[in-house]
């Protein structure tokens, strides 16, 4: 028999949550550190539900939710700071041994629990088509619901070799990317952030992010910058933050912030100097990071939400994301 437990604080479930993290493949947005950080930064404590689903004493699933008026959302999905989206994927963290029927039972238990709290609507945003949640809810009439396509998240299955990857690209991009990356590697124009240069490199990333586009400049307010810094500094068990830069003539002209872990590279945000747009510096830096994913023998190179053209120019294909309203 399953039962749902609502934890009054994140600290009271931290040990069990992180233990489940260590057993399963997941995305950082469902990790304890990210959920706690978002809640503390953007939520009222009384609106946050940290829910664990147990069978006897065994934790089968855990996740954060937030109540916004009469609707409950995945924690992290509320727009913040004037309408900004921060969290790319919504889901629970599941025990890896669950089958589809058990996953359905978990969602039935959660829905029944939320109904007991007089919640009128449950809205699950940016659910990946390959997730246990989507499989459990798309065909199961647990309760009347709407399932709709919401956005896409382009990604690459990382090839075995750089040469194999080159064959995926259109002829023009292939020659241009290969030539430029070879030249920039020979001149040592790429560099990764180190612990010794972390604060300086973070400031350089913020500068390029704001410089690259008026909308990005609006997005990266001082408060948002503080949230990004907290992501960098948070204690993370299964992921790390990387910053990579492209320098030309001694000047940083492009930067990418990534989350790396569990065989995946997630391209979280980026920026470039528009004066160097004619050299396609942003595209070249993204291609270089694909090369690094190959060298590190990662499985997935994930560009996250958004259908920007450069992702497809680099050979990405779409992961469909869904909104499920119950």
Number of C-alpha atoms within 10 A of each C-alpha: 7 18 15 20 15 14 14 14 13 20 12 11 18 14 12 15 22 15 12 22 23 12 12 14 16 20 20 24 20 24 24 26 19 20 22 19 16 20 20 13 14 14 18 11 12 9 15 24 24 21 21 24 23 18 13 10 9 12 19 21 22 26 21 25 23 23 20 14 10 10 15 23 21 25 27 27 21 20 12 14 12 8 9 14 13 16 23 20 22 26 24 22 25 23 18 15 9 14 11 13 10 14 21 20 16 26 18 16 18 19 18 13 17 16 13 9 8 10 17 12 19 21 17 23 25 24 23 22 16 11 13 20 23 22 16 21 21 16 9 12 9 15 10 8 16 13 15 13 14 13 19 19 22 21 23 21 16 23 21 14 13 16 11 11 19 19 11 14 17 12 10 8 15 16 12 12 20 16 11 17 18 12 12 17 13 10 11 12 17 19 14 14 17 13 7 8 10 15 14 11 20 18 13 18 25 20 18 22 25 20 17 20 15 11 11 17 15 13 19 20 14 10 12 16 15 13 18 16 14 15 18 19 11 14 13 16 14 17 19 17 18 19 21 21 25 24 17 15 7 8 11 20 24 30 31 23 23 22 21 20 19 15 15 21 28 21 20 19 16 23 24 27 20 17 11 13 14 7 11 16 24 24 19 21 25 21 20 22 18 23 20 14 23 20 14 10 15 20 17 19 23 24 24 21 21 13 16 11 9 15 22 15 15 23 18 21 17 18 18 17 24 23 19 21 17 18
